[in-house]
Amino acid sequence: MAYFSWSEDLRVGNSFIDSDHQKLIKLVAQLHEAMAEGHGKDVLGKTLAELIRYTQEHFKREEDHMLRMRYPGYAAHKQEHDRLMREVLDLQTRFNAGNGMLSVQVSGFLRNWLVQHIMKSDMELASAIRNAA
């Protein structure tokens, strides 16, 4: 069984958000798999970089949408995005400098953060999008 995979419980009911979340979940699972299989720094570094790149794209899409619809929860939602990006970019910097090892706890943190963020903040956002339509 996969470490982390898409489930209907995570569906927020918005096509672009759900599609992005599916890709993010796949990337977290790939990162975990690479770590669990003991892949070298090059594979882990590339996987982590792709996860960061896609997360930034996803956050930008969500934030742009929130701004367009004048979402009242924008500031708090963006703070969550910013906090995760600071943490993950710091991890990448330490990893690239050779000062940080990626461990399965990292993928656990990412999985837990993503699930909690989807189940609370993104569910609220998707509800607001539906109500605004």
C-alpha positions in Angstrom: 0.0 0.0 0.0 1.2 3.5 -0.8 2.6 5.7 1.9 0.3 8.5 1.0 -2.3 8.5 -1.7 -5.3 10.5 -2.8 -8.6 9.7 -1.2 -12.1 11.1 -1.7 -11.9 12.4 1.9 -9.5 15.0 0.6 -11.7 16.2 -2.3 -12.7 19.8 -1.7 -14.9 19.9 -4.8 -13.0 22.5 -6.8 -11.3 21.0 -9.9 -8.1 23.1 -10.0 -7.5 22.7 -6.2 -8.3 19.0 -6.2 -6.0 18.4 -9.2 -3.2 20.4 -7.6 -3.7 18.4 -4.3 -3.5 15.1 -6.2 -0.1 16.2 -7.7 1.2 17.4 -4.3 0.2 14.1 -2.6 2.0 12.2 -5.4 5.1 14.3 -4.9 5.1 13.8 -1.1 4.7 10.0 -1.7 7.6 10.1 -4.2 9.8 11.9 -1.7 9.0 9.4 1.0 9.7 6.5 -1.3 13.0 7.9 -2.4 14.0 8.4 1.3 12.8 5.0 2.3 14.8 3.4 -0.5 17.9 5.2 0.5 18.4 7.1 -2.8 21.3 9.4 -3.0 21.4 13.1 -2.5 20.9 13.8 -6.2 17.6 11.9 -6.4 16.3 13.3 -3.1 17.4 16.8 -4.0 15.6 16.7 -7.4 12.4 15.3 -5.8 12.5 17.9 -3.0 13.0 20.7 -5.6 10.1 19.5 -7.7 7.9 19.3 -4.6 8.9 22.9 -3.7 8.4 24.2 -7.2 4.9 22.7 -7.6 3.9 23.8 -4.1 4.8 27.4 -5.0 2.8 27.1 -8.2 -0.2 25.7 -6.3 -0.1 28.3 -3.6 0.1 31.1 -6.2 -2.9 29.7 -8.0 -4.9 29.5 -4.8 -3.8 33.0 -3.6 -4.6 34.6 -7.0 -8.1 33.0 -6.9 -8.6 34.2 -3.3 -7.7 37.8 -4.3 -9.9 37.7 -7.3 -12.9 36.6 -5.3 -12.0 38.9 -2.3 -11.9 35.9 0.0 -12.1 37.2 3.6 -9.8 34.5 4.9 -7.0 35.4 2.5 -4.5 36.7 5.0 -4.7 33.8 7.4 -4.6 31.3 4.5 -1.6 33.0 2.9 0.2 33.0 6.3 -0.2 29.2 6.4 1.3 29.0 2.9 4.2 31.3 3.7 5.0 29.4 6.9 5.2 26.1 5.1 7.3 27.5 2.3 9.8 29.0 4.8 10.1 25.7 6.6 10.5 23.7 3.4 13.0 26.1 1.8 15.0 26.1 5.0 15.1 22.3 4.8 16.2 22.4 1.2 19.0 24.9 2.0 20.2 22.7 4.9 20.0 19.6 2.7 21.9 21.2 -0.2 24.6 22.5 2.1 25.1 19.0 3.4 23.9 20.0 6.9 20.6 18.3 6.9 19.5 14.8 6.2 16.1 14.1 4.8 14.3 11.5 6.9 10.9 9.8 6.8 9.9 12.4 9.5 10.1 15.1 6.8 7.7 13.3 4.6 5.5 12.6 7.6 5.5 16.3 8.4 4.6 17.2 4.8 1.8 14.6 4.7 0.3 15.7 8.0 0.5 19.4 7.1 -1.1 18.8 3.7 -3.9 16.8 5.1 -4.6 19.3 7.9 -4.4 22.2 5.5 -6.8 20.6 3.0 -9.3 19.4 5.6 -9.6 22.8 7.2 -8.3 25.8 5.2 -8.9 24.5 1.7 -12.3 23.1 2.6 -13.3 26.5 3.8 -11.9 28.1 0.7 -13.7 25.7 -1.6 -17.0 26.3 0.2 -16.5 30.1 -0.2 -15.8 29.6 -4.0 -19.0 27.6 -4.4 -21.0 30.2 -2.5 -19.6 33.0 -4.6 -20.5 31.2 -7.8 
